[in-house]
Amino acid sequence: MMVTILNVVIDGILTGGIYSLIAMGFGLQYGVARVLNISHGEFIMLGAFATWSLYTFFGINPLISLVICGPVLFGIGFLIHRTLFSRLQRMSASTGAYEASSLLATFGILFIIQNAALLIWGPFVRGLGIYSYPVSFAGTTFGFNRLITPLFAIVISVAFYLFISRTRLGKAIRAAAQDRVTAGLMGVKINSVLAVCFGLGALMASLAGSLISITYTISPIMGLEYTAIAFIVVVLGGLGSISGSFIGGFLLGLIGSIVSYFDASLALITYYVIFMLLLMVRPTGILGK
Amino acid sequence: MNMAKIISNRPFYLGLIVLVFILLFTLPVYGSNYGIILLTNIILYIILTLSWAIFSGPTGYISLASATFLGVGMYTMALLGNEFPLVIAVLAGGLISSCLALLTGALTLRLRGMYFIMFTFGLTQLAKYVVLWWEHHINGITGRYVIIIEPAIVYYYILVIFVFTLLAAYYIRRSRLGLALQSIGENEEAAAHTGINVTLVKVITFGISAFFMGAAGAIMATRWIYIDPSISFNILYSFLPVLMAIFGGMGQLYGPILGAAIFAYLEELLITRFPYYYMLFFGIVLVAAVLYLPNGFVGLIEKWRGRSGERQHEHT
């Protein structure tokens, strides 16, 4: 019994940690940069496949790939915001118009990245199969990957939270989220901060992708499924709340693993039922005001 | 001068529309099978976009529930198609979708902006997984076969649904309902204060727009022959109408029609010519459209017309 519970909890933390990472990046992009990024999952997929390629062709350890792929995707995200979204922002008459047109643009990005990935890596389902050897832990055995993935997810999430809440740049980001114009008047370089936010979202997606590639199978069309998860977690934790996304991710992961213990095919249904009930009853999420 | 021009133009446009529909209705007489199937697809996209725009255009509530209504229509056909006449099954598809829309509308239309988008997104995903689970656990199947209907008959059905969608869109725009929708889009509180029953107006329009999607889904299911929840409730069909409507421009009635027609034809062209690159082109076209056609084709046409109008004005 204890072993079963431990298994369920570890599974919950494993998926929950990944959900947190995904949702934090997605939430930052929407909460601050006002881009509802439908292509978020594609950045996760890019991170996962970059990690897979680095390991398969160059023998680079996936955990080292974290620090290689992350910054690269940050750069890509930063550039996309600088070239595309800042332009859209200047063109748009209102926040609503900007949200609509940027949503469309991310849909275009989704198509572009997904097609590029299919051309580069083919339509195959891949897996790393690294670190899957069993280790003993608390009187039972686990695949090693199921232990290190949540550990890394937690470390990254906490580091990200500290970055947002403690550093100077984090402060600028929070200021931009609250009131863009006033933040600008206070000397925050608003365009750079927004681009950094979008880049950070891509960075978090890439890190999540690297961790996913260690534990799960990956394919070029996996993106949208993770974007949907990001939607749910962000609503669960409250739109625009970083700590909400963090807690919401683990909560959803735990709920998922408990439901999966009884009937795995009900997990997704449960997610969406929670999602819709929340929207009806408490759209501001568990931590929202 | 301008006024006279518009009035004199009016019979011309009406004549043009009648001519287009005569051509469309006689297509099976002279058209190829491929032409019929291609046009069926194009008209499906137009119906989806136009009926989406009936509700979302004036109100600004972006619904991602289109795939749900389309899928409900498809499953209605799969369940009823063998036992009932085709007309009944198609109407049932529309009605059941419509009822579902009324129900969800009544529950959720107080949600605004991003929350409404997310809810309708969730609805489509939930519908997919519930049907998947139900078919798997209760019926022990993954997908269903649908009765096969001749392409020409499917074409006529889809064309008739299109005509009704167009009429509905036109008359709603001109009616009190349309005005009410418009004022909700401008400012919902103000609309409520002028005595409009905001919720009722929204729910009814949502229901009407879902009817056409459901009916179109029902008849299109016979073209796909085999359906399963991932095909029927494909979230892409929720996003496409939004894209096509914005691509075309929502300021005028012909915007969504134009957007959907161009989009559908482009898709067909790209898929047949560049099967491995078509999504890439599609994405680039999309980003370019957002950047360079912010008000869609309608914006471009209106701008062009406005400019030529100005020039005329200078000359006179």
Interface residues (C-beta under 8 A of the other chain):
Chain A: Y30 L36 I38 L84 R87 L88 M91 S92 G96 E99 A100 S101 L104 A105 F107 G108 I109 L110 F111 I112 I113 Q114 N115 A116 L118 L119 L224 A228 F231 I232 V235 L239 S265 L266 L268 I269 Y272 V273 F275 M276 L279 M280 P283
Chain B: G60 I62 L107 T108 L111 G113 M114 Y115 I117 M118 F119 F121 G122 L123 Q125 L126 Y129 V130 L132 W133 H136 H137 I235 F239 V242 L243 I246 Y276 Y277 Y278 M279 L280 F282 G283 I284 V285 L286 V287 A289 V290 L291 P294
